[in-house]
Amino acid sequence: MPEGDTIHRIAERMRISLAGRTIERSEGPSPRSPLHTRASELRGRTLESVEARGKHLIAHFSDEVALHSHLGMNGRWFIRADGRLPYGKPWLVLASGRAVASQAGGKTLRLVSESRLRNDPGLAQLGPDPLAPGFDREEAAGRLLRAGATTAIGEALLDQSLIAGVGNVIRIEACFRARISPWRPVGELDPDEAVRVVAESERVMRATLRTGRRTATMYKPAGRVCPRCGGPVSSRGQGDANRSTYWCERCQT
């Protein structure tokens, strides 16, 4: 699943390509698209701004209309500046001049009014985004510590109502860098440890945002060897979703 840092990169690329421009082409070619019959409503509107909220991308258009996208496990956005249209039948194509943005697949793709968006309960319950201006590490750490004493920190980090945008790879890397086992119960963490995990999550996300490359030294490590101590890396599923989790029992306590 694309994680929050990836969505922030997509939002930035869409801003550079299309923000402030009138949408000349808007269509939903795939019959499977939730916007197959509604995509044309964006034609002639101006894309005013684009933002990321955790794993959600929201594009704001003129006349109080918003596009809300969540890529889920398999969705993808493609942004081009050469005028080439995507192959096949994507769920949405937006174009102005030679700038083209298209989405294929995903969990959510919808047009909503700005007023409805402001009152959306799913977006309202999102926790703070580490890449948002004014992100407060101590506040985010406090939210983690209130997740429930028996909840493993690796599970708490995936709870989007606590911190928005952290996904599987980010939380594995953050726990490794913070030298904390993803299996430690939240109730056993002290405030400094919680802040350390949050800080490392933010650093991993900012590195991806800056370079475009995912930092993943501990996710599916080569030879299942810890990159820090050379010891064996353990792996098993965690949480209700059974997300693959990697950790070093020597380095992470």
N, C-alpha and C positions, 0 to 999 in steps of 0.2 A: 504494500500500500504506500503511495506517495505520502511522505510525512510533511510536517509543517514547513520545514525549510524549503522543500521542493515547491510547495504552493506559493510561498513568498517569492521565489525566483520566477515562477510563472506569472504572478501578478505584476512583478516589475517589468518583465518582458512585454506583457500586454499593455502596460502603461506607456512604455517607450514606443511601441508600435502603433497603438490605436487611440490612446487617450487624447481628447480634444478634437477628434475627427468624427465626421458623419459616417455612419455605417451605410455603405453602398450595397452590400450584399449580405443577406442573412437568410439562411435556410437550414432545414433539418433533413438532409437527404435520406437518412435511414428510417424505414417505417417503425423501427424499434425505439426511435428517439422520443423521449417525453415531449419534445418541442417540434415534432414532425409537422404539426399543423399550426404551430404558433410562432415559429422562428421568424417569420416574415414581419412580425410586429416590431422587431428591432430595426428594420430597414428605415433609413431616414432619421433615426435618432442619433444623438451625439453621445459617445462614450465619455462620461465626465470624470470618472475615477475608477480605480480597481484596488481592492484590498484583499488581504488574507487574514482570516481569523482562525488560527490553528490550521486544521486541514480543510477548511472551507474557503472557497474563493468567491468573492462577490464583486460584480461589475455594476456600477451605477450609471444609468443612462438618463438622458433628458426626459422631462415629463414624469418624473417620479416613478421610474420603472427600474427594477434591478434583476440581474441574472445571478442565480445562486447555484454554485457547482460544488459537489463533493465527489472526488474520484473513486472512493471506495478502494477495493483491492485491485481492480483491473482497468480503471479509467485512465485516460491520457489526454493532455492538452498539447497541441503543436502550434508553435508561433513561427511564422516565416515572414521574411521581408523581401522575397524575390517574386511575389505575385503568383507562385505556383499553388494550385489548389490541391488538397489532400486526395490520395487515392481512395477508392472504395466509397462507402457511404457512411461518413461520420455522423454523429448525433447532432452536431451544430457546426456551421461555418459562418464566420464573421469576417468581412473584408472591407477595406477602404484603401483605394489606390493599390499599391503592391503589398500592403500589409494584410496578412491572413492569419486568423486564429481559428483553430478547430478543436473540437473535443470528440473523442471516441469512447464510448462506454461510460461507466461510472455508476455511482450510487444515487446521486441527486443531480438533476439538471432541470431548473424551473425558472419561470418568469413570475415575479411577484411585485406588488406595489411596495414603495418604500415604507409606507405605514405598516403594512403587514410584516415586512422584514424587521422593523424595529420592535415588533411585539412577538416575534417568533420565539417560542419557548425553548426550542433546541439550541438556537444561537445564544439565547439569554443565559443558559446554564453553563456555557463554556467558561473554563477557568482562564487565568491570565496567559497570554501568549508570550513566550520568551523573546520573540523577535519584535514585539510591539514596542513603540516608544513608551518610556516610563516603566518598563517591566521591573517589578520589585522582587528580588530573589528571596528576601526574608518573608515577604507575604506569601509567596508561592510555597516556600518551605513549610510555613505554618499550615497551609492547606493540606500538604502531604501528611503532616503529623496528626491532623484531625481525621485522616482517612479511616481509622479504625486500628486499634492496637494490634490485632492479629493479622491484618492485611500485609502481605509481603510488599516490600518497596518496589519490586519489579512490576507488580500488578498495579500499585497505586500510580506509578508513573504513566501507565496507559489510560488512566481514567481522565477523559477529556474535561470533566467538570472540575478537576483539580488543577491541571495544567494543560493547556490546549496546544496541540501540535506535536507532542512527543509520541513517537511510534516505536516499533520493536527495535530497530537498529539503534536509534538514538538512546533508548533507555539502557540497552546492553552496554553500549560504549560509555555512557555516563557513569553507570555503576562501576565499570572496570576502572575508569580514570579516578573515581572517588574512592577506590579500594573498598567498596561495600558490596557484599553479596546481594544479588537481587532477591534472595530468599529470606533476608533479614526481615522480621516483623517490624512494621512501622513503630510499634510501641517500644522497640529496643533502640531506636535512633535518638541521639541527642540533637538539639537544635543546630549545632555546628555541622554535624554529619548531614542533616537534611539540607542545609544551605549548600553544602559541598556538592551533593547530588544535583541540585537545581542548577548550580553554577556550571557544572560540567555539561549538563543537558544544553544549557544556553550556548556554551562554547562550541560544542559539536554542531549545533544548528547554525551558528554564525559562520563557522568554517565552511560549511556546505554552501551557505548563502553567498559567501565571498568567492569561493573557488569553483562552485558547480560540481564538486566531487564529494561523494559521500565518504566521511571518515568512518571506517569500520574495521579497526584492527582486531576487534574481538568477535565480530559477527562472522561465523563460519571461518575461523582462523585456519591458515594453511597448516596441514598436518595435525590439526587439533593440539597445537602447542601454544602455550601462553607467550605472547610477544614480550612480556616483561621479565618473567622468571624462567621461562623454558619448560615449565612443568605442564602436565596434562590439563586440557580444557574439558570441563564437564558440560553436558548438554541434556536438557529434557524440556518437555512442554510445561508451560506455566499458565495458570488461570483458567477460567471457563473456556476461553478460546484456544487453549493449549498452544500458545505462541512459543516458538522455539527460543530457548534461552541458553546463552553460553556464559560461563564464568569460570574463574580459576579459584579453586579452593585454597590455594596457598596465598594468593595476593588479595583475595576479597573475603572479608570476615563479617 
